[in-house]
C-alpha cells in the first residue's frame, strides 16, 4: 500500500504506508470523508489456499503517516495521547477484514465486516465492539462471517443510520440495524 508524493520540483514518487507492519496483506480500505485518514483492514479476504490471517485494523493519518494499530486479539497502539496501559482493541485474533465503512459525518466512526463478525468503533481511542446479530424469531447470533456491509447515513441523526450486512455464515443472509448500539436483525432470505 503506497501513497503518491509530489516534490516541489513536480516529480512524483511513491511512499510505502504499511511495509513495516507484521501483516501487509490488505482485505479492505476505507477513507474518511475529509480525506485525512485511511483505514486499512488486514488479511487476505479472498481466503484462498494461501490465505493470510489479518493482524487487525490500521488508521493512517495521511498528512503525517502516523498509524494507530487496533491489533486483533491485542491492544491499541499509536494513540496520540499514548496511554501508559494500551486499551484493548476489541477485535478477536485471527480475523480477516473484508469491508470497511467510514461514517462521513465523523471519520472515527467505523464499521468493519470480518470473518469473525461485524465490529464497530465510535471513537479513535476506544476499542471495537461486536455488532450483535438478532436472529429470527429471537436470540442473538455472534461470530457470523460478514462478507460485505453498507452504512446508510442519509439521515442527519446518527440514531437513524442503517447498517446493512451481508452474511456468508450462518447463511447466506442479509441483516439490518437501525442506529448504533442496536442489534442487527436478520431479514427473510426469500425477500432479499
N, C-alpha and C positions, 0 to 999 in steps of 0.2 A: 504494500500500500504506500503510495507516494503522493506528494503534493508538488505542484508547479511553483517555482520561484523565479521571478524576473529581476535580474540585476539592474542597476542604474544605467548601464550601457545598453539595455534592451535584450541582452542574451537571456535565454531561458534554460533552467536546469531543473532536475527532479531531486527532491529530498525525501529519503525514506521516513515513514512515520512510526512504524512498529517493528523494525528489524531487530531491535534489542529485546523484544518480548519473548517469553518462553514458548508461546504458540503463535505463529504468524498466519495460520490459515484463517480466512475470513468467511463467515457464514452470512453476515448481513451488515449493512451500513445504514445509518440514519443521520441526517444533517439537521441542525437546528434551523428554524425559520430565519433567524438573523444571519445564518451562515458562519457563525463564530465557533461552533463546536461540532465535531464529528464523533458520532457514536459508532463503535465497532464491536460487533458480536463475533467471538472467535469460535473456531471449529469448522469442520467440513460438513456443511448442511446437506450435501448430496448423499452422505452415508454410504459410500461405495465400499468395495473390498479393502481399500487402503484408507479408510476414514480416520480422521484425527479428532479426538475429543477436544472440546473447547476449554479455554482457561478462564472464561468469564466475559465481561463486557468492559470495554475501554472507552473513556471520554477524553477526546483530544481537543484542547483549546488551539485552534488553528493559528492564531496570531503568535503564540509563544511556543507551541509544541508541547506544553505541559500535559501530562497524562494522569488521569485518575483511573486506577485499576480496581474494578469490582471482581475480585478473584472468586471463581466458583469453588465452593467448599471452604472459603477462607475469609479474608478481611478486605477492607477498602484501604488502598494505599495511594498516596499522592494528593490527598485533600489539601486545599490551600491553607487551612488552619493547622494542619499537621498535628492531630491529637496524639498525646503520649501513648494511648492504647487505641490502635485502629479498630473501628467498629466492624461488625460482621457484614459481609456483602449480602447475605440473604439468598444467595444462589447456591444450589446444590452442586457437588462435584461431578465432573464428567459430562456436563451438558454440552449440547451444540445449539448455537443460536441461529435460527433460520430467518427471522424477520425482526426488524426494529421499527417502532412507530414513535415519532417525537412530536409532542404536543406543540403546535405552532404558537400558542399563547405563552408558553414558557419552555425553553429548551431543556429544562431539567426535569420535566415530567415525561418519562419514557416507559414504554411497554414493550417487552420482548417476548417473542414466541420461541420456545425451546423444545428440545427433545424430552425435557422433564416437566413441561407445563408452561404456563404464562406467568410472567413476573412483571411487577410494576415498581417504578422508582418515582417518588414525588418530590424529592429534594436531593441535590448533589451530595450532601453529607449524610444522607440516610441510606439504609440498605434496601434492597429489593424485597418486596413481599409477594407471595404467591397469590394469583387471582384464582379464587375458588370457582369451580365449575358446578353449577346447580344441575343435577340430573333430573330427568322426568321420571316419575312424578314427585320426587323429593330426594333429599340427601345430597351430599357433595361428592364429587369425584376429584381426586388430586392426582398429580403426576400424569395428566393427559398429555400426549405428544401433540404439540401445536405446530402445524406446518406453515400457517400464514395468519396475519391479523391486519385489521384496519381500524384506526382510531378516528371516528367521525366527530369532528369538533365544530360542526356547523352552528351549534348553539353557543352563544357567548357565555352561558352558565356551565362551568365545568361539571356540575352535578347532573347535567343533561347530556354529557358527552356519551356517545355509544361506542362500545368496543365490540367489534366483530372478530371472531376467532374461528379459523378452520382447523378442525382436529383430525389428525390421522389415526389416533388411537385414544380411547376406545371409540371406534367409529369406522368409517368417516362420518363426520357430523359438523354442524355449524353451531356456534354458541354466540349469545349476545348479552352484553352487560350494559346497564344504564347507570352511569355515574361511577366515580372512583369509590372503591371500598365495597361495592355491591358484588354479589355472586353473579357469575355469567350463566345464563340459562341455555340449556340445550334446546335446539329447535328441531321440529319433526323433520327427519331426513327426507321424507317424501315431498315436503313443501319447499325444500331449499334448492 
